[in-house]
Amino acid sequence: MATSSKSSSKTTKAALAKRVAKPAAKVATKAAGKVAVKAAAKPARKPAAKPAVKATVKSVAKPGKPPVIQWKPQKFVVTHVKGAEFKPGLRSYAHYRDLAVDKATGGAVQAHVIRLIGPCDPKVVSLPHYHGVQFQMIYMLKGWMVGDYEGQGKIRMEEGSCWIQPNGIRHTVLDYSHNCEMVEIILPANFDTVTF
């Protein structure tokens, strides 16, 4: 009998341990499941990446500040090479073919083809200056031109070269070929040029 009571006592203890272990295992499983669900819902945080360097816009306290463009309804305008005239304009060493973009945009944008008249005379041409514009893009159609651009140094622009001159960038035309021709697009159509 002693044997059977020992064995029944072992059975009772084992059964009791199973009964206690089952709910504990369920609780542990549920808890693990909740942790897993929480982990799935909230992805692990990565260390914060260093913020990218942001461009800052500073107002430059100097003459030639670009005016604010007031956009008006645009018109359809077309110009053709045939019969086009090149006339003197801003620079004494250049002739301009107006593309009538200022008329189409109510003065918001100016576009023209520029022919530089050679040979290059540095006394007349090579004057450091900047333009009070909001946007200026130049695309070289023919020939080449060498310029010195503030913060960039001397650059030779050739057929197919395209560049942006930010507002207020000081630049100087140093030399150009006899057949130099480029397209220039500027916002707004009327702006100040400051020469040094």
SULHU-V98271 format. One line per field, one symbol per residue. psi: psi as a letter, one per 40 degrees, with the letter a starting at -180 (. if undefined). Layout:
psi: ???
This chain:
psi: dddddddddddddddddddddddddddddddddddddddddhihhihhihiihihhhhhhgiifhhihhhhihiihhiiidheiihiibdhdeiihhhefddddefedihhihhhhhiihhddddghhiihgidhhhhhhdiaihhihhhedahhhhiheihihhihehhihhdiiidfhhihhhhhadhiihhi.
